Amino acid sequence: MCDSISIVGMTHNDRAFRGLTAKKGNTMKNYPETMTSKESYDMTESIGIQKLSTAAGQILEPVAYVLREDTNSDGEINEIVSIKDADGTVYATNSKTFAREFKKVLDCVKDDFSQVHHIEVVQGRSKNNRPYISMRWVD
């Protein structure tokens, strides 16, 4: 079983905080640990970011990720996961289900994301017949 770590709630003063401060929110985790300003922008602010739901059913080869909090127009804090595929496409989602599964993988690899080679984006329907996305760690 994987050891549990806390990702949510990190602040700039926490030792484990390794990210950059994005324009709209605080980066809590990212891989690689050091990103250029351009890479950070591409992962968090670019208009080229695709909805992760558009990759449902696909297997991605993630080469980078950013896990951050974002405050919406209603003042609610959402957790955003951005993933850069090996082909250069950046996907992002605020799906709680996806974020929960993604953090389980981070727990398992003890934040050594280089161990994650492929993930499958899985789409399903809730008991209320609402669509959701999640993920499966392939290898």
C-alpha positions as CSV (number, residue, x, y, z in Angstrom):
1,M,0.0,0.0,0.0
2,C,1.2,3.5,-0.8
3,D,2.2,5.9,1.9
4,S,0.0,8.9,2.3
5,I,1.3,12.4,1.7
6,S,-0.5,15.7,1.9
7,I,-0.5,17.8,-1.2
8,V,-3.5,20.1,-0.7
9,G,-2.9,23.1,1.6
10,M,0.8,23.6,1.0
11,T,1.9,27.2,1.3
12,H,5.0,29.1,0.2
13,N,6.5,28.5,3.6
14,D,6.2,24.7,3.5
15,R,9.4,22.8,2.8
16,A,7.6,20.6,0.3
17,F,6.5,23.6,-1.8
18,R,8.5,23.4,-5.0
19,G,6.3,25.2,-7.5
20,L,5.9,28.6,-8.9
21,T,3.2,31.1,-8.2
22,A,0.9,31.1,-11.2
23,K,-1.1,34.2,-12.2
24,K,-4.5,32.8,-11.0
25,G,-3.5,30.4,-8.2
26,N,-0.8,28.7,-6.2
27,T,1.1,25.8,-7.7
28,M,1.3,23.0,-5.1
29,K,3.3,20.5,-7.1
30,N,4.9,20.3,-10.4
31,Y,7.2,18.0,-12.4
32,P,9.8,18.6,-13.4
33,E,10.6,20.4,-10.2
34,T,12.1,23.4,-12.0
35,M,10.2,25.0,-14.9
36,T,11.0,28.0,-16.9
37,S,8.5,30.9,-16.9
38,K,7.4,29.9,-20.4
39,E,6.8,26.3,-19.4
40,S,4.8,27.4,-16.4
41,Y,2.8,29.7,-18.6
42,D,2.2,26.9,-21.1
43,M,0.9,24.6,-18.4
44,T,-1.3,27.1,-16.5
45,E,-2.3,30.1,-18.6
46,S,-2.0,29.4,-22.4
47,I,-5.1,29.5,-24.5
48,G,-3.7,26.3,-26.2
49,I,-4.6,24.2,-23.1
50,Q,-7.1,21.4,-24.0
51,K,-9.8,20.1,-21.8
52,L,-8.7,16.7,-20.5
53,S,-12.1,15.3,-21.3
54,T,-11.2,15.6,-25.0
55,A,-8.6,12.9,-24.4
56,A,-11.1,10.4,-22.9
57,G,-10.2,6.9,-23.9
58,Q,-6.7,7.8,-24.9
59,I,-3.4,6.8,-23.4
60,L,-1.1,9.7,-22.6
61,E,2.6,9.8,-22.0
62,P,2.9,12.6,-19.5
63,V,6.2,14.4,-19.4
64,A,5.2,17.2,-17.0
65,Y,2.4,18.1,-14.7
66,V,1.2,21.0,-12.5
67,L,-1.1,20.6,-9.6
68,R,-2.5,23.9,-8.4
69,E,-5.4,25.7,-6.8
70,D,-7.4,28.3,-8.7
71,T,-10.1,30.6,-7.5
72,N,-13.1,31.0,-9.8
73,S,-15.3,34.0,-10.2
74,D,-17.6,32.9,-7.4
75,G,-14.6,32.8,-5.0
76,E,-14.6,29.0,-4.8
77,I,-11.2,27.3,-4.8
78,N,-10.8,24.5,-7.3
79,E,-7.9,22.1,-7.8
80,I,-6.5,22.1,-11.3
81,V,-4.4,19.3,-12.8
82,S,-2.5,20.2,-15.9
83,I,-0.6,17.4,-17.8
84,K,1.8,17.8,-20.8
85,D,1.8,14.8,-23.1
86,A,4.9,13.7,-25.0
87,D,3.5,15.2,-28.2
88,G,3.5,18.7,-26.5
89,T,-0.3,18.9,-26.0
90,V,-1.2,20.3,-22.6
91,Y,-4.5,19.1,-21.0
92,A,-6.1,20.5,-17.8
93,T,-9.0,19.5,-15.7
94,N,-10.7,20.5,-12.5
95,S,-12.3,17.1,-12.1
96,K,-12.2,16.1,-8.4
97,T,-12.2,12.4,-9.4
98,F,-9.3,12.8,-11.7
99,A,-7.3,14.8,-9.2
100,R,-7.9,12.3,-6.4
101,E,-6.7,9.4,-8.6
102,F,-3.7,11.4,-9.8
103,K,-2.7,12.2,-6.3
104,K,-2.9,8.5,-5.4
105,V,-0.4,7.8,-8.2
106,L,1.9,10.6,-6.8
107,D,1.6,8.9,-3.3
108,C,2.6,5.6,-4.8
109,V,5.7,6.9,-6.6
110,K,6.6,9.1,-3.6
111,D,6.5,12.1,-5.9
112,D,9.1,10.5,-8.3
113,F,6.9,11.2,-11.4
114,S,9.6,9.8,-13.7
115,Q,8.2,6.4,-12.8
116,V,4.9,7.3,-14.5
117,H,5.2,6.4,-18.2
118,H,1.6,6.2,-19.4
119,I,-1.9,7.0,-18.1
120,E,-5.3,6.3,-19.5
121,V,-7.9,9.0,-19.4
122,V,-11.1,7.2,-18.4
123,Q,-14.6,8.6,-18.8
124,G,-17.6,7.3,-16.9
125,R,-21.0,8.3,-15.6
126,S,-22.0,8.8,-12.0
127,K,-25.0,7.3,-10.2
128,N,-26.8,10.5,-11.2
129,N,-25.9,9.9,-14.8
130,R,-23.4,12.9,-14.9
131,P,-20.2,12.4,-16.9
132,Y,-16.9,12.4,-15.1
133,I,-13.3,11.7,-16.0
134,S,-10.7,9.7,-14.0
135,M,-7.5,8.0,-14.8
136,R,-5.7,4.7,-14.8
137,W,-2.0,4.4,-14.3
138,V,-0.9,2.1,-17.2
139,D,2.8,1.8,-16.6
